[in-house]
Amino acid sequence: QSHVRRDLPRAASLGSGAVARGSARLRQVGLTMLSSRAANRKLPQYNVRPARSIDGPTILSINRQGNPSVSALDPSEVERLLLISPWFRVVEDAGLITGYLIALTSAAAYDGEEFLWFTRSFDHFVYIDQVAVAQERRGKGAASALYADLETFARVRRIPLLTCEINLRPENEPSLAFHTRQGFVEVAKLESRDGRLVSLRVKQLGNYYAEKLSGERLRECYEI
C-alpha cells in the first residue's frame, strides 16, 4: 500500500493517457495477485502420518521411482526401518500416499556410512536417511510437508541439527536445489564405498555449539 501511495502524486502530474496506462498496470497486478492466491488455494492439503507395515508395497513402489537418487529398499529393510526409526512418515493427498521420509536420531543403531560420519562429527542430530515422492506428484509440496513435520519433531525435542546427504555423482540436481531452499548447507563431501560422491549437509534449527569440529567449512557456516 505504501508503494502505491508514493506513486500517486507522480501519476497525478502525468497526462490522462499515462494515468490510464498506470491504472491498467495496477489492475493487472491485482488480477495477478488474485490468480496467485487462487492457485495457492488449489494446492493439495497434505496429511503426514506414521508409516505402517501395510504401507510397505506403496513405499517400495515410490522408492523404485526414486532410484538411483535414493537407495533401493526391500520389504525386510522397510520392516527394519519401521522398528528403529522414530520418525518414518508417509504423506497423503486425499488418502493416497504420495511420498515418504525416513529419519533417525543420532542414538540409532544404524550402520550407514553417511550416518556414521555425522555421528563422528556431531553429538545430537536427526539424520534424514531417505525422502522420496511419487514421480507424478513431485514439485507440488509433498516433500515440504514432510520436512515441516520433521522440523517440528526435532524442535520439540530440542534437537539442534537436521542432517542429510545428496548425491553429487550421480548428480541429483532437484534434491540439491530443494535442500538449498530448505536451508541445508554443505559441511563435507564423502566418497562412498559404492562409488557415489555425496554432499553431506546440515540445517541448524537453534543455537548450537559443535564440540567436535569438522574443518574450516563448518567454522565458516556456524561461526564457531
Kinemage of the C-alpha trace (Angstrom):
@kinemage 1
@onewidth
@group {chain A} dominant
@subgroup {mainchain}
@vectorlist {calphas} color= white
{ca gln a 1} P 0.000 0.000 0.000
{ca ser a 2} L 2.773 2.461 0.869
{ca his a 3} L 4.328 1.847 -2.546
{ca val a 4} L 1.082 2.755 -4.308
{ca arg a 5} L 0.692 5.923 -2.215
{ca arg a 6} L 4.209 7.095 -3.073
{ca asp a 7} L 3.470 6.741 -6.770
{ca leu a 8} L 0.142 8.604 -6.714
{ca pro a 9} L 1.451 12.205 -6.683
{ca arg a 10} L 3.723 11.458 -9.635
{ca ala a 11} L 0.941 9.758 -11.582
{ca ala a 12} L -1.393 12.717 -10.994
{ca ser a 13} L 1.029 15.058 -12.764
{ca leu a 14} L 1.088 12.938 -15.915
{ca gly a 15} L -1.250 13.101 -18.871
{ca ser a 16} L -4.507 11.176 -18.920
{ca gly a 17} L -3.029 8.514 -21.194
{ca ala a 18} L -0.199 7.793 -18.761
{ca val a 19} L -2.651 7.684 -15.880
{ca ala a 20} L -4.840 5.247 -17.784
{ca arg a 21} L -1.848 3.044 -18.546
{ca gly a 22} L -0.793 3.162 -14.900
{ca ser a 23} L -4.293 2.214 -13.792
{ca ala a 24} L -4.296 -0.676 -16.243
{ca arg a 25} L -0.982 -1.886 -14.839
{ca leu a 26} L -2.346 -1.697 -11.292
{ca arg a 27} L -5.419 -3.664 -12.327
{ca gln a 28} L -3.168 -6.267 -13.957
{ca val a 29} L -1.101 -6.555 -10.761
{ca gly a 30} L -4.307 -7.050 -8.791
{ca leu a 31} L -5.512 -9.730 -11.191
{ca thr a 32} L -2.132 -11.484 -10.995
{ca met a 33} L -2.259 -11.479 -7.184
{ca leu a 34} L -5.781 -12.893 -7.220
{ca ser a 35} L -4.712 -15.561 -9.704
{ca ser a 36} L -1.730 -16.461 -7.500
{ca arg a 37} L -3.949 -16.739 -4.431
{ca ala a 38} L -6.376 -18.934 -6.332
{ca ala a 39} L -3.507 -21.193 -7.419
{ca asn a 40} L -2.326 -21.454 -3.817
{ca arg a 41} L -5.802 -22.493 -2.708
{ca lys a 42} L -5.624 -25.364 -5.177
{ca leu a 43} L -2.511 -26.862 -3.580
{ca pro a 44} L -3.180 -30.292 -2.049
{ca gln a 45} L -3.996 -30.463 1.648
{ca tyr a 46} L -1.407 -32.993 2.713
{ca asn a 47} L -1.692 -35.298 5.696
{ca val a 48} L 1.550 -36.550 7.269
{ca arg a 49} L 1.210 -39.671 9.417
{ca pro a 50} L 3.369 -42.532 10.761
{ca ala a 51} L 4.147 -45.268 8.248
{ca arg a 52} L 2.736 -48.734 8.887
{ca ser a 53} L 3.616 -52.218 7.663
{ca ile a 54} L 0.576 -52.177 5.387
{ca asp a 55} L 2.115 -49.184 3.569
{ca gly a 56} L 5.147 -51.273 2.544
{ca pro a 57} L 4.140 -52.013 -1.083
{ca thr a 58} L 3.387 -48.341 -1.816
{ca ile a 59} L 6.617 -47.212 -0.135
{ca leu a 60} L 8.591 -49.717 -2.226
{ca ser a 61} L 6.878 -48.521 -5.413
{ca ile a 62} L 7.793 -44.894 -4.688
{ca asn a 63} L 11.305 -45.995 -3.723
{ca arg a 64} L 11.770 -47.678 -7.110
{ca gln a 65} L 10.680 -44.477 -8.854
{ca gly a 66} L 13.376 -42.612 -6.915
{ca asn a 67} L 16.290 -44.855 -7.910
{ca pro a 68} L 19.196 -44.145 -8.219
{ca ser a 69} L 18.708 -40.910 -6.264
{ca val a 70} L 17.615 -42.945 -3.231
{ca ser a 71} L 18.987 -46.330 -2.252
{ca ala a 72} L 16.838 -49.321 -3.130
{ca leu a 73} L 14.790 -50.832 -0.315
{ca asp a 74} L 13.358 -54.327 0.047
{ca pro a 75} L 10.456 -55.460 2.255
{ca ser a 76} L 12.731 -56.618 5.074
{ca glu a 77} L 14.572 -53.289 5.100
{ca val a 78} L 11.283 -51.390 5.306
{ca glu a 79} L 10.264 -53.513 8.294
{ca arg a 80} L 13.632 -52.966 9.990
{ca leu a 81} L 13.400 -49.200 9.496
{ca leu a 82} L 9.868 -49.177 10.866
{ca leu a 83} L 11.313 -50.706 14.050
{ca ile a 84} L 14.376 -48.490 14.513
{ca ser a 85} L 13.232 -45.158 13.057
{ca pro a 86} L 11.469 -42.787 15.467
{ca trp a 87} L 10.253 -40.771 12.501
{ca phe a 88} L 9.173 -42.845 9.484
{ca arg a 89} L 6.324 -40.913 7.896
{ca val a 90} L 4.219 -41.002 4.762
{ca val a 91} L 2.466 -38.021 3.212
{ca glu a 92} L -1.042 -38.446 1.835
{ca asp a 93} L -3.166 -36.467 -0.586
{ca ala a 94} L -6.875 -37.370 -0.467
{ca gly a 95} L -5.974 -40.606 1.319
{ca leu a 96} L -3.368 -41.705 -1.242
{ca ile a 97} L 0.295 -41.999 -0.249
{ca thr a 98} L 2.397 -39.676 -2.405
{ca gly a 99} L 5.747 -39.819 -0.593
{ca tyr a 100} L 7.682 -40.913 2.483
{ca leu a 101} L 10.563 -39.798 4.677
{ca ile a 102} L 12.739 -41.935 6.951
{ca ala a 103} L 14.683 -40.200 9.728
{ca leu a 104} L 16.863 -41.444 12.577
{ca thr a 105} L 18.251 -39.780 15.668
{ca ser a 106} L 21.963 -39.779 16.429
{ca ala a 107} L 21.423 -42.550 19.003
{ca ala a 108} L 20.046 -45.018 16.444
{ca ala a 109} L 21.626 -48.446 15.978
{ca tyr a 110} L 22.350 -47.830 12.305
{ca asp a 111} L 25.431 -48.537 10.230
{ca gly a 112} L 25.017 -46.366 7.123
{ca glu a 113} L 28.372 -44.787 6.322
{ca glu a 114} L 26.964 -41.276 5.904
{ca phe a 115} L 25.111 -41.609 9.214
{ca leu a 116} L 28.316 -42.792 10.904
{ca trp a 117} L 30.184 -39.776 9.505
{ca phe a 118} L 27.659 -37.490 11.165
{ca thr a 119} L 27.943 -39.361 14.487
{ca arg a 120} L 31.700 -38.743 14.443
{ca ser a 121} L 31.169 -35.033 13.766
{ca phe a 122} L 28.102 -34.046 15.817
{ca asp a 123} L 26.629 -35.135 19.121
{ca his a 124} L 22.906 -34.583 18.679
{ca phe a 125} L 21.022 -34.550 15.387
{ca val a 126} L 18.280 -36.022 13.241
{ca tyr a 127} L 19.527 -37.822 10.154
{ca ile a 128} L 17.346 -37.938 7.040
{ca asp a 129} L 18.020 -41.368 5.593
{ca gln a 130} L 15.596 -41.222 2.663
{ca val a 131} L 12.942 -38.977 1.212
{ca ala a 132} L 11.053 -39.837 -1.959
{ca val a 133} L 7.913 -38.576 -3.700
{ca ala a 134} L 5.881 -40.325 -6.392
{ca gln a 135} L 7.052 -39.155 -9.801
{ca glu a 136} L 3.751 -37.612 -10.848
{ca arg a 137} L 3.457 -35.639 -7.563
{ca arg a 138} L 6.890 -34.043 -7.454
{ca gly a 139} L 7.133 -30.272 -7.210
{ca lys a 140} L 3.722 -29.939 -5.542
{ca gly a 141} L 4.712 -29.500 -1.915
{ca ala a 142} L 4.670 -33.088 -0.630
{ca ala a 143} L 8.355 -33.093 0.365
{ca ser a 144} L 7.997 -29.683 2.006
{ca ala a 145} L 5.100 -31.025 4.092
{ca leu a 146} L 7.279 -33.916 5.276
{ca tyr a 147} L 10.187 -31.620 6.154
{ca ala a 148} L 7.960 -29.191 8.050
{ca asp a 149} L 6.633 -32.065 10.159
{ca leu a 150} L 10.150 -33.395 10.745
{ca glu a 151} L 11.361 -29.970 11.907
{ca thr a 152} L 8.547 -29.877 14.455
{ca phe a 153} L 9.605 -33.331 15.691
{ca ala a 154} L 13.206 -32.117 16.121
{ca arg a 155} L 12.416 -28.741 17.663
{ca val a 156} L 10.094 -30.036 20.390
{ca arg a 157} L 12.873 -32.442 21.404
{ca arg a 158} L 15.497 -29.650 21.333
{ca ile a 159} L 17.493 -31.437 18.641
{ca pro a 160} L 19.600 -28.696 17.052
{ca leu a 161} L 20.502 -30.151 13.658
{ca leu a 162} L 18.969 -31.889 10.681
{ca thr a 163} L 21.482 -33.789 8.548
{ca cys a 164} L 21.366 -35.492 5.162
{ca glu a 165} L 23.411 -36.449 2.140
{ca ile a 166} L 22.721 -35.664 -1.512
{ca asn a 167} L 24.242 -37.413 -4.491
{ca leu a 168} L 26.756 -35.416 -6.496
{ca arg a 169} L 27.765 -38.461 -8.532
{ca pro a 170} L 25.335 -39.356 -9.982
{ca glu a 171} L 24.085 -35.796 -9.552
{ca asn a 172} L 20.661 -35.255 -8.061
{ca glu a 173} L 20.033 -31.669 -9.162
{ca pro a 174} L 16.392 -31.446 -7.979
{ca ser a 175} L 17.397 -32.582 -4.483
{ca leu a 176} L 20.324 -30.146 -4.370
{ca ala a 177} L 18.005 -27.271 -5.270
{ca phe a 178} L 15.310 -28.381 -2.826
{ca his a 179} L 17.670 -28.738 0.142
{ca thr a 180} L 19.294 -25.384 -0.609
{ca arg a 181} L 15.849 -23.771 -0.473
{ca gln a 182} L 15.203 -25.608 2.790
{ca gly a 183} L 18.320 -24.077 4.348
{ca phe a 184} L 20.772 -27.007 4.297
{ca val a 185} L 24.457 -26.163 3.857
{ca glu a 186} L 27.316 -28.445 2.848
{ca val a 187} L 29.885 -29.300 5.517
{ca ala a 188} L 31.840 -32.002 3.679
{ca lys a 189} L 31.914 -34.352 0.705
{ca leu a 190} L 32.214 -38.124 1.021
{ca glu a 191} L 33.299 -40.804 -1.445
{ca ser a 192} L 31.045 -43.711 -0.558
{ca arg a 193} L 32.038 -47.361 -0.708
{ca asp a 194} L 29.557 -47.973 -3.516
{ca gly a 195} L 31.212 -45.379 -5.773
{ca arg a 196} L 28.946 -42.382 -5.125
{ca leu a 197} L 30.159 -38.887 -4.293
{ca val a 198} L 27.788 -37.260 -1.816
{ca ser a 199} L 27.369 -33.801 -0.342
{ca leu a 200} L 26.982 -34.003 3.444
{ca arg a 201} L 24.644 -31.236 4.596
{ca val a 202} L 23.222 -29.840 7.807
{ca lys a 203} L 20.480 -27.429 8.771
{ca gln a 204} L 20.759 -25.610 12.078
{ca leu a 205} L 17.480 -25.394 13.990
{ca gly a 206} L 18.693 -23.424 17.008
{ca asn a 207} L 21.750 -22.210 18.885
{ca tyr a 208} L 24.353 -24.918 18.615
{ca tyr a 209} L 27.977 -25.362 19.604
{ca ala a 210} L 29.747 -28.279 17.919
{ca glu a 211} L 32.237 -29.770 20.337
{ca lys a 212} L 33.639 -31.904 17.519
{ca leu a 213} L 34.650 -29.572 14.705
{ca ser a 214} L 34.821 -30.912 11.197
{ca gly a 215} L 37.056 -28.414 9.485
{ca glu a 216} L 37.109 -24.839 8.275
{ca arg a 217} L 33.875 -25.178 6.299
{ca leu a 218} L 31.918 -25.928 9.490
{ca arg a 219} L 33.518 -22.937 11.225
{ca glu a 220} L 32.520 -20.702 8.307
{ca cys a 221} L 28.930 -21.962 8.302
{ca tyr a 222} L 28.322 -21.572 12.016
{ca glu a 223} L 30.990 -19.030 13.009
{ca ile a 224} L 32.404 -21.331 15.664
